[in-house]
C-alpha cells in the first residue's frame, strides 16, 4: 500500500499528543497501544523510503568496485 507524507505527519502528531486515534482523509484508525502506533509509524517510514528509492529520488546503496593488482612475482 502506498503511504503519503501526510499520513506519516498525522501518525507522528497523534503520538506526540498521546492520542491513539488518527484521522487522515475520510478514514479514522484507533490503535490499541502506543507500541502499535509506533509500529505503524515505522511501517509508513519504511514504505516512504522504498517509494523514494524506486522513483530515483533517494539513491540506492553505492556500488563498490575493488581493483587489486600485483606484479606477479
Phi and psi in degrees as GROMACS dihedral restraints (atoms count N, CA, C in turn):
[ dihedral_restraints ]
;  ai    aj    ak    al  type     phi  dphi    fc
    3     4     5     6     1   -83.4    20    10
    4     5     6     7     1   129.9    20    10
    6     7     8     9     1  -107.8    20    10
    7     8     9    10     1   163.6    20    10
    9    10    11    12     1  -122.1    20    10
   10    11    12    13     1   165.3    20    10
   12    13    14    15     1   -63.8    20    10
   13    14    15    16     1   -32.5    20    10
   15    16    17    18     1   -62.3    20    10
   16    17    18    19     1   -38.6    20    10
   18    19    20    21     1   -65.9    20    10
   19    20    21    22     1   -41.5    20    10
   21    22    23    24     1   -63.0    20    10
   22    23    24    25     1   -42.6    20    10
   24    25    26    27     1   -62.1    20    10
   25    26    27    28     1   -42.3    20    10
   27    28    29    30     1   -63.9    20    10
   28    29    30    31     1   -41.3    20    10
   30    31    32    33     1   -65.3    20    10
   31    32    33    34     1   -45.2    20    10
   33    34    35    36     1   -67.3    20    10
   34    35    36    37     1   -35.6    20    10
   36    37    38    39     1   -65.3    20    10
   37    38    39    40     1   -42.9    20    10
   39    40    41    42     1   -62.6    20    10
   40    41    42    43     1   -41.6    20    10
   42    43    44    45     1   -64.2    20    10
   43    44    45    46     1   -42.1    20    10
   45    46    47    48     1   -64.9    20    10
   46    47    48    49     1   -34.1    20    10
   48    49    50    51     1   -84.0    20    10
   49    50    51    52     1   -10.1    20    10
   51    52    53    54     1    82.6    20    10
   52    53    54    55     1    16.8    20    10
   54    55    56    57     1   -91.0    20    10
   55    56    57    58     1   155.5    20    10
   57    58    59    60     1  -113.0    20    10
   58    59    60    61     1    -2.8    20    10
   60    61    62    63     1  -106.8    20    10
   61    62    63    64     1   127.3    20    10
   63    64    65    66     1  -123.0    20    10
   64    65    66    67     1   133.3    20    10
   66    67    68    69     1  -123.8    20    10
   67    68    69    70     1   126.1    20    10
   69    70    71    72     1  -141.0    20    10
   70    71    72    73     1   130.0    20    10
   72    73    74    75     1    69.1    20    10
   73    74    75    76     1  -132.9    20    10
   75    76    77    78     1  -102.8    20    10
   76    77    78    79     1    12.3    20    10
   78    79    80    81     1  -111.5    20    10
   79    80    81    82     1   141.4    20    10
   81    82    83    84     1  -124.5    20    10
   82    83    84    85     1   131.6    20    10
   84    85    86    87     1  -124.6    20    10
   85    86    87    88     1   133.1    20    10
   87    88    89    90     1  -113.6    20    10
   88    89    90    91     1   120.4    20    10
   90    91    92    93     1   -89.7    20    10
   91    92    93    94     1   146.8    20    10
   93    94    95    96     1   -77.8    20    10
   94    95    96    97     1   -38.1    20    10
   96    97    98    99     1  -133.1    20    10
   97    98    99   100     1   165.4    20    10
   99   100   101   102     1   -66.8    20    10
  100   101   102   103     1   -36.1    20    10
  102   103   104   105     1   -62.3    20    10
  103   104   105   106     1   -37.5    20    10
  105   106   107   108     1   -66.5    20    10
  106   107   108   109     1   -38.3    20    10
  108   109   110   111     1   -66.7    20    10
  109   110   111   112     1   -42.6    20    10
  111   112   113   114     1   -63.9    20    10
  112   113   114   115     1   -37.4    20    10
  114   115   116   117     1   -64.1    20    10
  115   116   117   118     1   -39.5    20    10
  117   118   119   120     1   -64.5    20    10
  118   119   120   121     1   -39.1    20    10
  120   121   122   123     1   -62.9    20    10
  121   122   123   124     1   -45.3    20    10
  123   124   125   126     1   -63.3    20    10
  124   125   126   127     1   -38.4    20    10
  126   127   128   129     1   -64.1    20    10
  127   128   129   130     1   -42.8    20    10
  129   130   131   132     1   -67.4    20    10
  130   131   132   133     1   -41.3    20    10
  132   133   134   135     1   -61.2    20    10
  133   134   135   136     1   -44.3    20    10
  135   136   137   138     1   -61.7    20    10
  136   137   138   139     1   -42.8    20    10
  138   139   140   141     1   -66.3    20    10
  139   140   141   142     1   -41.8    20    10
  141   142   143   144     1   -63.1    20    10
  142   143   144   145     1   -38.5    20    10
  144   145   146   147     1   -65.4    20    10
  145   146   147   148     1   -44.5    20    10
  147   148   149   150     1   -62.0    20    10
  148   149   150   151     1   -38.8    20    10
  150   151   152   153     1   -64.2    20    10
  151   152   153   154     1   -41.2    20    10
  153   154   155   156     1   -65.8    20    10
  154   155   156   157     1   -39.9    20    10
  156   157   158   159     1   -66.2    20    10
  157   158   159   160     1   -43.7    20    10
  159   160   161   162     1   -65.0    20    10
  160   161   162   163     1   -33.5    20    10
  162   163   164   165     1   -86.6    20    10
  163   164   165   166     1    -7.1    20    10
  165   166   167   168     1    88.1    20    10
  166   167   168   169     1     4.2    20    10
  168   169   170   171     1   -75.4    20    10
  169   170   171   172     1   -25.3    20    10
  171   172   173   174     1  -123.6    20    10
  172   173   174   175     1   124.8    20    10
  174   175   176   177     1   -70.5    20    10
  175   176   177   178     1   148.8    20    10
  177   178   179   180     1   -75.0    20    10
  178   179   180   181     1   176.5    20    10
  180   181   182   183     1   -60.8    20    10
  181   182   183   184     1   138.6    20    10
  183   184   185   186     1   -66.3    20    10
  184   185   186   187     1   143.0    20    10
  186   187   188   189     1   -80.2    20    10
  187   188   189   190     1   142.2    20    10
  189   190   191   192     1  -112.5    20    10
  190   191   192   193     1   132.3    20    10
  192   193   194   195     1  -119.5    20    10
  193   194   195   196     1   121.8    20    10
  195   196   197   198     1  -108.7    20    10
  196   197   198   199     1   131.3    20    10
  198   199   200   201     1  -118.4    20    10
  199   200   201   202     1   126.8    20    10
  201   202   203   204     1  -124.1    20    10
  202   203   204   205     1   142.6    20    10
  204   205   206   207     1  -134.0    20    10
  205   206   207   208     1   157.7    20    10
  207   208   209   210     1  -152.2    20    10
  208   209   210   211     1   162.7    20    10
  210   211   212   213     1   -81.4    20    10
  211   212   213   214     1   -11.7    20    10
  213   214   215   216     1    85.2    20    10
  214   215   216   217     1    13.1    20    10
